[in-house]
Every structure is written in structure tokens, then in C-alpha cells.
Amino acid sequence: MARERIRWPLVVERARQIVDGYAPLNVTLRQVMYRLAAEGVLPHAPPMYRRLSAQLAQARRDGRFPDLIDTMREVHVPPAWLSGVVSTLAS
């Protein structure tokens, strides 16, 4: 039995609908993948997860997809002080 070719524009659109359905809450890529797999839109397999990640990342860069949350990464920001602003505001 031949596998049906995945139509990524349709998958991205369905993923966007899923994310929009959670608003105002944010969701992770994993949540979107589980929903798509449960609906039979994508097979539940690591290569499909990676491909979905790449497709949605490109759609986000193109401004066609909302941001997802990433609970596995930390944002590291070096400490900074507003030295000139504080003295100006105090005056």
C-alpha cells in the first residue's frame, strides 16, 4: 500500500487552526503534533515531528503562523543596568 503524499500547506493551515483554538493560551509544537496525529493528519513518527517543526518554523518566519512556546529552552540574558537612565529620571 502506497503512502499518501503529505500536503504541507494543508497541514500548516490545520496546525494554525489548532493553535488558534487554544487562544489566549499558548501551545507547544508537541501539543500540535499530538493533535495532528490523533486526527490522522500526520503519522506519529519522529521524522514527521522534525518535518512539522521545520514547516511551522518557516511559516512563522514568513509571518503565516503564530508563535509556539518552548518549555525546553531557557533564554539567557546577561545582566544589564540602565546607568544613564536612572540618573536622568532622578533629576
The 8 nearest C-alpha neighbors of each residue, nearest first, counted from 0:
[[1, 2, 3, 4, 42, 5, 41, 39],
 [2, 0, 3, 4, 5, 42, 41, 6],
 [3, 1, 4, 0, 5, 42, 41, 6],
 [2, 4, 5, 1, 6, 0, 41, 40],
 [3, 5, 2, 6, 1, 7, 41, 40],
 [6, 4, 7, 3, 41, 10, 40, 9],
 [5, 7, 9, 8, 4, 10, 11, 3],
 [6, 8, 10, 9, 5, 11, 54, 12],
 [7, 9, 11, 10, 6, 12, 13, 54],
 [10, 8, 12, 7, 11, 6, 13, 14],
 [9, 11, 7, 13, 12, 8, 14, 6],
 [12, 10, 14, 8, 9, 13, 7, 15],
 [11, 13, 9, 15, 14, 10, 8, 16],
 [14, 12, 16, 10, 15, 11, 9, 17],
 [15, 13, 11, 17, 16, 12, 10, 18],
 [16, 14, 12, 18, 13, 17, 19, 11],
 [17, 15, 13, 19, 14, 18, 20, 12],
 [16, 18, 14, 20, 15, 19, 13, 21],
 [17, 19, 15, 20, 21, 16, 14, 26],
 [20, 18, 16, 22, 21, 17, 15, 23],
 [21, 19, 17, 18, 22, 16, 15, 23],
 [20, 22, 24, 19, 18, 23, 25, 17],
 [23, 21, 24, 19, 20, 25, 18, 26],
 [22, 24, 21, 25, 19, 20, 18, 26],
 [25, 23, 22, 21, 26, 18, 20, 19],
 [24, 26, 68, 67, 23, 22, 21, 27],
 [27, 25, 67, 68, 30, 18, 24, 28],
 [28, 26, 68, 30, 29, 67, 69, 31],
 [27, 29, 31, 30, 32, 67, 26, 52],
 [28, 30, 32, 27, 31, 33, 48, 26],
 [31, 29, 33, 27, 32, 28, 34, 26],
 [30, 32, 28, 34, 29, 33, 35, 14],
 [33, 31, 29, 35, 34, 30, 36, 28],
 [34, 32, 36, 30, 35, 31, 37, 29],
 [33, 35, 37, 31, 36, 32, 38, 30],
 [36, 34, 32, 40, 38, 37, 33, 41],
 [35, 37, 41, 39, 33, 43, 38, 34],
 [38, 36, 34, 39, 35, 33, 40, 41],
 [37, 39, 35, 36, 40, 34, 41, 33],
 [38, 40, 36, 37, 41, 35, 42, 34],
 [39, 41, 35, 38, 36, 42, 10, 37],
 [42, 40, 36, 39, 35, 43, 47, 5],
 [41, 43, 36, 44, 39, 47, 40, 35],
 [42, 44, 36, 41, 47, 45, 48, 33],
 [43, 45, 47, 46, 42, 48, 41, 49],
 [44, 46, 48, 47, 49, 43, 50, 42],
 [47, 45, 49, 48, 44, 50, 51, 43],
 [46, 48, 50, 44, 45, 49, 51, 42],
 [49, 47, 45, 51, 46, 50, 52, 44],
 [50, 48, 52, 46, 47, 51, 45, 53],
 [49, 51, 47, 53, 52, 48, 46, 54],
 [52, 50, 54, 48, 53, 49, 47, 55],
 [51, 53, 49, 50, 55, 54, 56, 48],
 [54, 52, 50, 56, 51, 55, 57, 49],
 [55, 53, 51, 57, 56, 52, 50, 58],
 [54, 56, 58, 52, 57, 53, 51, 59],
 [57, 55, 59, 53, 58, 54, 52, 60],
 [56, 58, 60, 54, 55, 59, 61, 53],
 [57, 59, 55, 61, 63, 64, 56, 60],
 [60, 58, 64, 62, 56, 61, 57, 63],
 [59, 61, 57, 62, 58, 56, 63, 64],
 [60, 62, 58, 59, 63, 57, 64, 56],
 [63, 61, 59, 60, 64, 58, 65, 57],
 [64, 62, 58, 61, 59, 65, 60, 57],
 [63, 65, 59, 58, 62, 15, 66, 55],
 [66, 64, 59, 67, 63, 15, 18, 62],
 [67, 65, 64, 68, 59, 25, 26, 56],
 [66, 68, 27, 26, 25, 28, 65, 69],
 [69, 67, 27, 26, 25, 70, 66, 28],
 [68, 70, 71, 27, 72, 67, 28, 26],
 [69, 71, 72, 68, 27, 73, 67, 26],
 [72, 70, 69, 73, 68, 27, 74, 28],
 [73, 71, 70, 69, 74, 75, 68, 27],
 [74, 72, 75, 71, 70, 69, 76, 68],
 [73, 75, 76, 72, 77, 71, 69, 70],
 [74, 76, 73, 77, 72, 78, 79, 71],
 [77, 75, 78, 74, 79, 73, 80, 72],
 [76, 78, 79, 75, 74, 80, 73, 81],
 [79, 77, 76, 80, 75, 81, 82, 74],
 [80, 78, 77, 81, 76, 82, 83, 75],
 [81, 79, 82, 78, 83, 85, 84, 77],
 [80, 82, 84, 83, 85, 79, 86, 87],
 [81, 83, 80, 84, 85, 86, 79, 87],
 [84, 82, 86, 85, 81, 87, 80, 88],
 [83, 85, 87, 81, 86, 82, 88, 89],
 [86, 84, 88, 87, 83, 82, 89, 81],
 [85, 87, 89, 88, 84, 83, 90, 82],
 [86, 88, 84, 90, 85, 89, 83, 82],
 [89, 87, 85, 90, 86, 84, 83, 82],
 [90, 88, 86, 87, 85, 84, 83, 82],
 [89, 87, 88, 86, 85, 84, 83, 82]]
